[in-house]
């Protein structure tokens, strides 16, 4: 069975493993993403509910 990462983003598992999430985050959203990430790591709190599903844009390899 094909991995979820390949089906969604077009990368084989070994290509993406160990890479920054910038691989799939659109350039214009990266600063906002990392600001939010640092905030959650610092405070332990998110403005999103635990377990909520979010729809976010991403970059495919192709």
MIKEPA-388013 format. One record per residue: x, y, z of N, C-alpha, C in turn; residue number from 1. Coordinates in pm, whole numbers. Layout:
BEGIN
pake neast:X; nnorth:Y; nup:Z; caeast:X; canorth:Y; caup:Z; ceast:X; cnorth:Y; cup:Z; num:NUM $
...
This chain:
BEGIN
pake neast:84; nnorth:-119; nup:0; caeast:0; canorth:0; caup:0; ceast:89; cnorth:125; cup:0; num:1 $
pake neast:53; nnorth:222; nup:-76; caeast:127; canorth:346; caup:-88; ceast:118; cnorth:428; cup:40; num:2 $
pake neast:228; nnorth:491; nup:78; caeast:225; canorth:571; caup:201; ceast:138; cnorth:695; cup:183; num:3 $
pake neast:79; nnorth:742; nup:292; caeast:-6; canorth:861; caup:288; ceast:72; cnorth:981; cup:235; num:4 $
pake neast:198; nnorth:997; nup:279; caeast:279; canorth:1110; caup:234; ceast:298; cnorth:1111; cup:83; num:5 $
pake neast:322; nnorth:996; nup:23; caeast:340; canorth:992; caup:-122; ceast:209; cnorth:1021; cup:-193; num:6 $
pake neast:101; nnorth:969; nup:-144; caeast:-28; canorth:989; caup:-208; ceast:-68; cnorth:1136; cup:-205; num:7 $
pake neast:-35; nnorth:1207; nup:-100; caeast:-77; canorth:1346; caup:-86; ceast:26; cnorth:1445; cup:-144; num:8 $
pake neast:151; nnorth:1423; nup:-116; caeast:252; canorth:1523; caup:-153; ceast:348; cnorth:1481; cup:-263; num:9 $
pake neast:341; nnorth:1358; nup:-308; caeast:422; canorth:1315; caup:-420; ceast:565; cnorth:1280; cup:-389; num:10 $
pake neast:604; nnorth:1273; nup:-263; caeast:740; canorth:1237; caup:-223; ceast:744; cnorth:1093; cup:-176; num:11 $
pake neast:849; nnorth:1022; nup:-212; caeast:871; canorth:890; caup:-153; ceast:914; cnorth:912; cup:-9; num:12 $
pake neast:890; nnorth:814; nup:76; caeast:921; canorth:827; caup:219; ceast:1063; cnorth:874; cup:247; num:13 $
pake neast:1160; nnorth:816; nup:178; caeast:1299; canorth:852; caup:202; ceast:1334; cnorth:994; cup:160; num:14 $
pake neast:1263; nnorth:1047; nup:64; caeast:1291; canorth:1183; caup:17; ceast:1253; cnorth:1288; cup:121; num:15 $
pake neast:1143; nnorth:1268; nup:187; caeast:1092; canorth:1368; caup:281; ceast:1144; cnorth:1348; cup:422; num:16 $
pake neast:1178; nnorth:1225; nup:458; caeast:1221; canorth:1195; caup:595; ceast:1342; cnorth:1281; cup:633; num:17 $
pake neast:1331; nnorth:1349; nup:746; caeast:1439; canorth:1432; caup:796; ceast:1442; cnorth:1573; cup:738; num:18 $
pake neast:1353; nnorth:1602; nup:643; caeast:1349; canorth:1735; caup:582; ceast:1259; cnorth:1829; cup:664; num:19 $
pake neast:1280; nnorth:1956; nup:647; caeast:1195; canorth:2057; caup:709; ceast:1056; cnorth:2051; cup:650; num:20 $
pake neast:957; nnorth:2089; nup:730; caeast:820; canorth:2099; caup:678; ceast:809; cnorth:2205; cup:568; num:21 $
pake neast:910; nnorth:2290; nup:554; caeast:909; canorth:2388; caup:446; ceast:897; cnorth:2319; cup:310; num:22 $
pake neast:925; nnorth:2191; nup:305; caeast:911; canorth:2112; caup:184; ceast:767; cnorth:2114; cup:133; num:23 $
pake neast:671; nnorth:2123; nup:225; caeast:530; canorth:2119; caup:186; ceast:451; cnorth:2245; cup:223; num:24 $
pake neast:513; nnorth:2339; nup:295; caeast:445; canorth:2462; caup:334; ceast:468; cnorth:2569; cup:228; num:25 $
pake neast:361; nnorth:2627; nup:172; caeast:379; canorth:2733; caup:72; ceast:465; cnorth:2847; cup:127; num:26 $
pake neast:553; nnorth:2897; nup:45; caeast:650; canorth:2999; caup:89; ceast:585; cnorth:3117; cup:160; num:27 $
pake neast:472; nnorth:3165; nup:107; caeast:407; canorth:3282; caup:166; ceast:346; cnorth:3253; cup:304; num:28 $
pake neast:338; nnorth:3127; nup:344; caeast:280; canorth:3091; caup:474; ceast:383; cnorth:3043; cup:575; num:29 $
pake neast:508; nnorth:3029; nup:534; caeast:610; canorth:2971; caup:624; ceast:634; cnorth:3052; cup:749; num:30 $
pake neast:649; nnorth:3183; nup:737; caeast:677; canorth:3266; caup:856; ceast:563; cnorth:3252; cup:956; num:31 $
pake neast:440; nnorth:3256; nup:908; caeast:322; canorth:3241; caup:996; ceast:320; cnorth:3104; cup:1062; num:32 $
pake neast:350; nnorth:3000; nup:983; caeast:353; canorth:2864; caup:1038; ceast:455; cnorth:2852; cup:1151; num:33 $
pake neast:578; nnorth:2897; nup:1126; caeast:684; canorth:2881; caup:1226; ceast:661; cnorth:2970; cup:1348; num:34 $
pake neast:600; nnorth:3086; nup:1329; caeast:565; canorth:3170; caup:1444; ceast:465; cnorth:3094; cup:1533; num:35 $
pake neast:363; nnorth:3035; nup:1472; caeast:266; canorth:2958; caup:1548; ceast:328; cnorth:2836; cup:1613; num:36 $
pake neast:417; nnorth:2768; nup:1543; caeast:487; canorth:2651; caup:1598; ceast:567; cnorth:2690; cup:1722; num:37 $
pake neast:646; nnorth:2798; nup:1711; caeast:726; canorth:2843; caup:1826; ceast:637; cnorth:2880; cup:1944; num:38 $
pake neast:524; nnorth:2944; nup:1917; caeast:431; canorth:2981; caup:2023; ceast:378; cnorth:2856; cup:2096; num:39 $
pake neast:339; nnorth:2756; nup:2021; caeast:287; canorth:2633; caup:2083; ceast:397; cnorth:2563; cup:2162; num:40 $
pake neast:519; nnorth:2559; nup:2109; caeast:628; canorth:2494; caup:2181; ceast:663; cnorth:2569; cup:2309; num:41 $
pake neast:648; nnorth:2700; nup:2309; caeast:679; canorth:2782; caup:2426; ceast:569; cnorth:2776; cup:2531; num:42 $
pake neast:445; nnorth:2789; nup:2487; caeast:333; canorth:2798; caup:2582; ceast:260; cnorth:2667; cup:2605; num:43 $
pake neast:271; nnorth:2575; nup:2510; caeast:196; canorth:2450; caup:2520; ceast:50; cnorth:2466; cup:2483; num:44 $
pake neast:14; nnorth:2584; nup:2435; caeast:-126; canorth:2611; caup:2401; ceast:-141; cnorth:2643; cup:2253; num:45 $
pake neast:-254; nnorth:2599; nup:2199; caeast:-287; canorth:2625; caup:2060; ceast:-423; cnorth:2691; cup:2053; num:46 $
pake neast:-443; nnorth:2772; nup:1951; caeast:-576; canorth:2832; caup:1935; ceast:-673; cnorth:2733; cup:1872; num:47 $
pake neast:-623; nnorth:2619; nup:1831; caeast:-706; canorth:2514; caup:1773; ceast:-734; cnorth:2411; cup:1881; num:48 $
pake neast:-850; nnorth:2350; nup:1877; caeast:-887; canorth:2249; caup:1974; ceast:-807; cnorth:2120; cup:1955; num:49 $
pake neast:-788; nnorth:2048; nup:2062; caeast:-715; canorth:1921; caup:2056; ceast:-791; cnorth:1823; cup:1968; num:50 $
pake neast:-724; nnorth:1769; nup:1869; caeast:-785; canorth:1671; caup:1782; ceast:-867; cnorth:1728; cup:1668; num:51 $
pake neast:-878; nnorth:1861; nup:1660; caeast:-951; canorth:1922; caup:1549; ceast:-877; cnorth:1897; cup:1418; num:52 $
pake neast:-949; nnorth:1873; nup:1313; caeast:-890; canorth:1860; caup:1181; ceast:-887; cnorth:1996; cup:1114; num:53 $
pake neast:-774; nnorth:2028; nup:1052; caeast:-759; canorth:2156; caup:985; ceast:-734; cnorth:2131; cup:836; num:54 $
pake neast:-790; nnorth:2215; nup:755; caeast:-764; canorth:2211; caup:613; ceast:-663; cnorth:2323; cup:582; num:55 $
pake neast:-546; nnorth:2285; nup:535; caeast:-442; canorth:2384; caup:508; ceast:-382; cnorth:2358; cup:371; num:56 $
pake neast:-334; nnorth:2463; nup:304; caeast:-272; canorth:2444; caup:174; ceast:-136; cnorth:2377; cup:189; num:57 $
pake neast:-95; nnorth:2303; nup:89; caeast:35; canorth:2238; caup:90; ceast:92; cnorth:2233; cup:-51; num:58 $
pake neast:221; nnorth:2207; nup:-59; caeast:291; canorth:2201; caup:-186; ceast:318; cnorth:2054; cup:-222; num:59 $
pake neast:279; nnorth:2016; nup:-342; caeast:312; canorth:1882; caup:-394; ceast:448; cnorth:1888; cup:-463; num:60 $
pake neast:514; nnorth:1775; nup:-467; caeast:644; canorth:1768; caup:-535; ceast:632; cnorth:1808; cup:-681; num:61 $
pake neast:525; nnorth:1767; nup:-745; caeast:508; canorth:1797; caup:-888; ceast:440; cnorth:1930; cup:-911; num:62 $
